[in-house]
Amino acid sequence: DTEVTQTPKHLVMGMTNKKSLKCEQHMGHRAMYWYKQKAKKPPELMFVYSYEKLSINESVPSRFSPECPNSSLLNLHLHALQPEDSALYLCASSQDRGREREKLFFGSGTQLSVL
Amino acid sequence: TQLLEQSPQFLSIQEGENLTVYCNSSSVFSSLQWYRQEPGEGPVLLVTVVTGGEVKKLKRLTFQFGDARKDSSLHITAAQPGDTGLYLCAGYSGSARQLTFGSGTQLTVLP
């Protein structure tokens, strides 16, 4: 199994809603990532988890709250988002040792629209 | 902040033509990856280059890492419509433990 599975694939939410994005992998990877990608732009790193602990937060607003309940799951909780937060949210995973840390496997993403 | 510049930003060619995409930086990276992304999907890893001067081939795709490990190129021979997509280079910094993506090259191969 070399897949990173993200749900839902599409999400429309209002600015007062609370929603969560989910990501799952069964490759035994111990590093998991959230990226945000605007149309026709490269992905931008948001958060990195290493062995279920938050290791990097790229100064992301608190309306985005990540959670890593176990080594296979990664969530992104959303609350009081703004229309400019509309984007493709990508989850990725990698091994967390040596050179393998540098090869990321991405999910298909959640296309989020904030109205 | 480490920056990776890709050129060209957009490329539209006819099926059967050859092309080269460039990825340049002033920073040294411990490795460089190339990804291809289709609309509404996540990036798919094509190759990782690690050693300065390294050349890797993947069917019609040839990847090269610069001697100084600051730049890379992707050459496609006899492009096909199935090669259409957003090509992203990404450099890994061991010190920052982060992958930095290039600005991307949108390739369209017309039948």
Interface residues (C-beta under 8 A of the other chain):
Chain A: V4 Q6 K40 K41 P42 P43 E44 L45 V48 S55 I56 L88 L90 A92 R99 R101 E102 K103 L104 F105 F106 G107 S108 G109 Q111
Chain B: S30 S31 Q33 Y35 G40 E41 G42 P43 V44 L45 T48 V50 L86 L88 Y92 R97 Q98 L99 F101 G102 S103 G104 Q106
